[in-house]
Amino acid sequence: MSDQQITTDNSWMPDACTLPTAERPLRLAEFDQFFRDALRGVERPSAQHLRLRLAGTGQVEEAARDLTARESSCCSFFAFDLTRSGPEALTLDIRVPSAHVDVLDGLADRAASAMGTR
């Protein structure tokens, strides 16, 4: 991973996030790397709902479960639902209340950027 690929602009992170400010760039880098490694598609069914299609390996599933559990612990407004959508594919649905659509927008932008870097 090159330093150029890691962006640390966390201006879209809400005040409701309890992750210490110093750790936020690291979490963003984790999401960026996860998206680059695992993401196969991005959909936006609604303003409050982001759907990510992921590679279906066990390693990706484990990483998704770990990352979403840690994110839920500091940003409780996220609702993550990881499902196996086929033998080779996972789907991660992410939902937020209307008050946090801007946070989902930021995450969707990062995912879309990762898709564009392949």
HELIX and SHEET records of a PDB file:
HELIX    1   1 ASP A    3  GLN A    5  5                                   3    
HELIX    2   2 THR A   21  GLU A   23  5                                   3    
HELIX    3   3 ARG A   24  ALA A   38  1                                  15    
HELIX    4   4 GLY A   58  CYS A   74  1                                  17    
HELIX    5   5 SER A   98  HIS A  100  5                                   3    
HELIX    6   6 VAL A  101  GLY A  116  1                                  16    
SHEET    1   A 4 LEU A  39  SER A  46  0                                        
SHEET    2   A 4 HIS A  49  ALA A  55 -1                                        
SHEET    3   A 4 ALA A  89  ARG A  95 -1                                        
SHEET    4   A 4 ALA A  79  GLY A  86 -1                                        
END                                                                             
